[in-house]
């Protein structure tokens, strides 16, 4: 279950930051950060849905996810 994280300020936010923010929703089995966006993969869909519900619209490094 993969979550897309858009509008991410990747000049400031690093992979370790993304993992730290999203780890509270469940075990992360994969994380990839690209220019302006990232993907976080969870063990199950329930964790992924909780992460989307919890982080959608949150401001990180001056940009709204």
Buried (B, 14 or more C-beta within 10 A) or exposed (E): BEBEBEEBEBEEBEEEBBBEBBBEBBEBEEBEBEEEBBBBBBEEEEBBBBBBEEBEEEEBEEBEB
